[in-house]
Amino acid sequence: MSRSVCCLGIYGFAILAASVVFLAAAKPGPPPGPPPGVSLDANLAYDTEGGQSLKLDITRPAKGDGPFPTLVMVHGGGWVGGDKESMRPLMYGLAAKGIAGASVEYRLAPKARFPAQVQDAACAIRWLRANAAAYHIDKKRIGPLDKEPARYREASPITYADAGTVPALLTAGTSDTLVPIEQPDLFCAKLKKAGVDVELIRIEAAGHADFGKDPNAVLRRLTEFLARRLVHPSGAKSANPSEQSQGRL
């Protein structure tokens, strides 16, 4: 799987970040509180599995009743670690652009075997739809996770890349020793061939779990990409492959 696959669709939007660790994840101590203009509802229980209460966090603009398009976020950690709080910087940035965010806690391996993590994320989305009005969420624009691959090979996003794939922003660290740079290159090429709106950012000197020397620049690029397609869709790039880009940071 690519380091970061940020996906959004015409009817539903979701972030699938199964191996992303944002800047906040590297900092010890409590997660950062919301900045002015951003509302945070933390540790909302959405399900209980095996005696474990599963929770999610929701951020949204503090002003306005919405309903707001919502991005569902799955934190990094290779299914064995990480926490939902690591997505806070991204969630705050999106809320400032008029986009709600929901960061999901899921059961970790090896205690919970795959696809338990996918099932938990799908359950969280069902909870968000059922409680959309209470949190000013647009339930028609929440990304569904309705596929449950039976094998790890089938869990790779490149398996499902076709003309129906939603727009994608990929990031790849040039010094990543876990995911070879060729993998996001191949994924991007397949998406372009299918006519998908896709951007690939190569981050110089970045490893697998960091965004290089200037992580805030990557975060801004990501937030702008999502805002163009969610808040200002008329300004989004065409799905014409000739207009799709690759960039470096």
C-alpha positions as CSV (number, residue, x, y, z in Angstrom):
1,M,0.0,0.0,0.0
2,S,1.2,3.5,-0.8
3,R,2.4,5.6,2.2
4,S,-0.7,7.8,1.9
5,V,-3.8,7.4,-0.2
6,C,-6.2,10.2,0.3
7,C,-9.4,9.3,-1.5
8,L,-12.6,11.2,-2.2
9,G,-15.7,10.5,-4.3
10,I,-18.6,12.3,-5.8
11,Y,-21.1,10.9,-3.3
12,G,-18.8,10.0,-0.4
13,F,-15.4,10.9,0.9
14,A,-12.8,9.0,2.9
15,I,-9.2,9.0,3.9
16,L,-7.5,5.6,4.0
17,A,-4.2,6.1,5.7
18,A,-3.2,2.6,6.7
19,S,0.5,3.5,7.0
20,V,0.6,7.3,7.6
21,V,2.1,8.8,10.7
22,F,1.6,12.6,10.9
23,L,3.7,15.0,12.8
24,A,1.6,14.8,16.0
25,A,2.4,11.1,16.2
26,A,6.0,11.7,16.8
27,K,5.4,14.2,19.7
28,P,5.1,12.8,23.2
29,G,2.4,14.0,25.5
30,P,-1.3,14.7,25.1
31,P,-2.7,15.4,21.6
32,P,-3.1,19.1,20.6
33,G,-6.3,20.8,21.4
34,P,-8.4,22.4,18.7
35,P,-7.5,25.8,17.4
36,P,-9.9,28.7,17.3
37,G,-12.8,28.1,14.9
38,V,-12.6,24.3,15.2
39,S,-15.0,22.1,17.3
40,L,-13.8,18.8,18.6
41,D,-15.9,15.9,20.0
42,A,-13.5,13.3,21.3
43,N,-13.8,9.7,22.4
44,L,-17.3,9.0,21.1
45,A,-18.0,5.3,21.5
46,Y,-19.3,3.7,18.3
47,D,-19.1,0.0,19.1
48,T,-17.9,-2.7,21.5
49,E,-16.0,-5.7,20.3
50,G,-14.6,-8.4,22.6
51,G,-15.1,-6.2,25.6
52,Q,-13.2,-3.3,24.0
53,S,-15.0,0.0,23.6
54,L,-14.1,1.5,20.2
55,K,-14.1,5.2,19.9
56,L,-13.8,8.0,17.3
57,D,-13.1,11.7,17.3
58,I,-15.0,14.2,15.2
59,T,-13.9,17.7,14.2
60,R,-15.9,20.3,12.3
61,P,-16.1,24.1,11.8
62,A,-17.2,25.7,15.0
63,K,-19.5,28.1,13.1
64,G,-22.3,27.0,10.8
65,D,-24.8,24.2,11.0
66,G,-23.5,22.4,7.9
67,P,-24.1,19.6,7.1
68,F,-20.4,19.3,6.3
69,P,-18.7,16.9,4.0
70,T,-16.8,14.4,6.1
71,L,-13.5,12.6,5.8
72,V,-13.1,9.3,7.7
73,M,-9.5,8.7,8.8
74,V,-7.8,5.5,9.6
75,H,-4.6,6.1,11.5
76,G,-1.2,4.6,10.6
77,G,0.7,1.8,12.3
78,G,0.6,-1.2,10.1
79,W,-2.5,-2.5,12.0
80,V,-0.4,-3.2,15.1
81,G,0.1,0.3,16.6
82,G,-0.7,4.0,16.4
83,D,-3.8,5.9,17.6
84,K,-6.6,8.1,16.3
85,E,-5.2,11.2,17.9
86,S,-2.3,11.2,15.4
87,M,-4.7,12.6,12.8
88,R,-5.5,15.7,14.8
89,P,-3.3,18.2,12.7
90,L,-4.9,17.1,9.5
91,M,-8.4,17.2,11.0
92,Y,-7.9,20.7,12.3
93,G,-6.6,21.9,9.0
94,L,-9.6,20.4,7.2
95,A,-12.1,21.9,9.6
96,A,-10.7,25.3,8.9
97,K,-11.5,24.7,5.2
98,G,-15.1,23.7,6.0
99,I,-14.6,19.9,6.1
100,A,-15.5,17.7,9.0
101,G,-13.2,14.8,10.0
102,A,-13.7,11.6,11.9
103,S,-10.7,9.7,13.2
104,V,-11.4,6.1,14.0
105,E,-10.0,3.8,16.7
106,Y,-9.8,0.2,15.6
107,R,-8.8,-3.2,17.0
108,L,-5.1,-3.9,16.6
109,A,-3.2,-7.0,15.5
110,P,-2.1,-9.6,16.5
111,K,-5.0,-9.8,18.9
112,A,-7.4,-8.8,16.2
113,R,-6.7,-10.4,12.9
114,F,-7.3,-8.7,9.5
115,P,-10.0,-7.8,8.3
116,A,-11.2,-6.9,11.8
117,Q,-9.7,-3.4,11.2
118,V,-11.7,-2.9,8.0
119,Q,-14.9,-4.1,9.7
120,D,-14.3,-1.6,12.6
121,A,-13.9,1.2,10.1
122,A,-17.1,0.2,8.3
123,C,-19.0,0.0,11.6
124,A,-17.7,3.6,12.5
125,I,-19.1,4.9,9.2
126,R,-22.5,3.3,9.9
127,W,-22.5,5.0,13.3
128,L,-21.6,8.4,11.7
129,R,-24.5,8.1,9.3
130,A,-26.9,7.2,12.1
131,N,-25.7,10.2,14.2
132,A,-25.1,12.6,11.4
133,A,-27.6,15.2,12.5
134,A,-26.2,15.5,16.0
135,Y,-22.7,16.3,14.7
136,H,-23.7,18.4,11.6
137,I,-22.4,15.8,9.2
138,D,-23.7,15.3,5.7
139,K,-24.5,11.7,5.7
140,K,-24.7,11.6,1.9
141,R,-21.0,12.5,1.8
142,I,-19.3,10.1,4.2
143,G,-17.0,7.5,2.6
144,P,-18.3,4.0,2.7
145,L,-16.0,1.0,3.3
146,D,-18.2,-1.7,1.8
147,K,-15.5,-4.1,0.5
148,E,-13.8,-6.6,2.7
149,P,-10.8,-8.2,0.9
150,A,-10.2,-11.8,1.9
151,R,-6.5,-11.7,1.5
152,Y,-3.7,-9.2,2.1
153,R,-2.9,-9.1,-1.6
154,E,-6.5,-8.1,-2.3
155,A,-6.1,-5.3,0.2
156,S,-3.7,-3.4,-2.1
157,P,-5.4,-0.3,-3.6
158,I,-3.8,-0.9,-7.0
159,T,-6.1,-4.0,-7.2
160,Y,-9.1,-1.7,-7.5
161,A,-7.7,1.1,-9.6
162,D,-10.0,1.7,-12.6
163,A,-12.0,4.4,-14.2
164,G,-14.4,4.4,-11.2
165,T,-11.7,5.2,-8.7
166,V,-12.2,8.4,-6.8
167,P,-9.6,11.2,-7.0
168,A,-6.4,10.4,-5.1
169,L,-3.4,12.3,-3.7
170,L,-0.4,10.0,-3.1
171,T,2.7,10.8,-1.2
172,A,6.0,9.0,-1.4
173,G,9.2,9.5,0.6
174,T,12.4,9.1,-1.5
175,S,14.2,7.5,1.5
176,D,11.4,5.1,2.4
177,T,13.0,1.7,3.1
178,L,9.7,-0.1,3.7
179,V,7.7,0.8,0.6
180,P,9.9,1.2,-2.5
181,I,9.3,4.4,-4.4
182,E,8.4,2.3,-7.4
183,Q,5.1,1.2,-5.8
184,P,3.4,4.7,-5.6
185,D,4.9,5.3,-9.1
186,L,3.1,2.2,-10.4
187,F,-0.1,3.1,-8.6
188,C,-0.1,6.6,-10.0
189,A,0.6,5.4,-13.5
190,K,-2.3,2.9,-13.3
191,L,-4.7,5.6,-12.1
192,K,-3.6,8.0,-14.8
193,K,-4.1,5.3,-17.5
194,A,-7.6,4.8,-16.2
195,G,-8.3,8.6,-16.4
196,V,-8.4,9.2,-12.7
197,D,-7.8,12.6,-11.1
198,V,-4.5,11.8,-9.3
199,E,-1.5,13.7,-7.9
200,L,1.7,12.2,-6.6
201,I,4.1,14.1,-4.3
202,R,7.6,12.9,-3.9
203,I,9.0,14.1,-0.6
204,E,12.7,14.4,-0.6
205,A,14.7,12.6,2.2
206,A,11.4,11.4,3.8
207,G,11.2,7.9,5.2
208,H,8.1,5.7,5.6
209,A,6.6,7.4,8.7
210,D,7.5,11.1,8.2
211,F,6.9,13.9,5.8
212,G,10.5,15.0,5.4
213,K,12.0,18.3,6.5
214,D,8.9,20.4,6.1
215,P,5.8,18.3,7.1
216,N,3.7,21.4,7.3
217,A,4.2,22.0,3.6
218,V,2.9,18.5,2.9
219,L,-0.1,19.0,5.2
220,R,-0.9,22.3,3.4
221,R,-0.7,20.5,0.0
222,L,-3.0,17.8,1.3
223,T,-5.5,20.2,2.8
224,E,-5.6,22.3,-0.4
225,F,-6.1,19.2,-2.5
226,L,-9.1,18.1,-0.4
227,A,-10.6,21.6,-0.1
228,R,-10.6,22.1,-3.9
229,R,-12.6,18.9,-4.4
230,L,-14.9,19.0,-1.4
231,V,-15.6,22.7,-0.7
232,H,-14.8,24.2,-4.1
233,P,-15.4,21.3,-6.6
234,S,-15.7,23.6,-9.5
235,G,-12.1,24.5,-9.1
236,A,-10.8,20.9,-8.9
237,K,-8.6,19.5,-11.6
238,S,-10.1,17.8,-14.6
239,A,-9.8,14.0,-14.7
240,N,-8.0,14.3,-18.0
241,P,-4.7,12.5,-17.5
242,S,-2.8,15.2,-19.3
243,E,-3.7,17.7,-16.6
244,Q,-2.6,15.5,-13.7
245,S,0.6,16.3,-12.0
246,Q,3.6,15.0,-10.0
247,G,5.3,17.3,-7.6
248,R,8.2,17.4,-5.2
249,L,8.5,18.8,-1.7
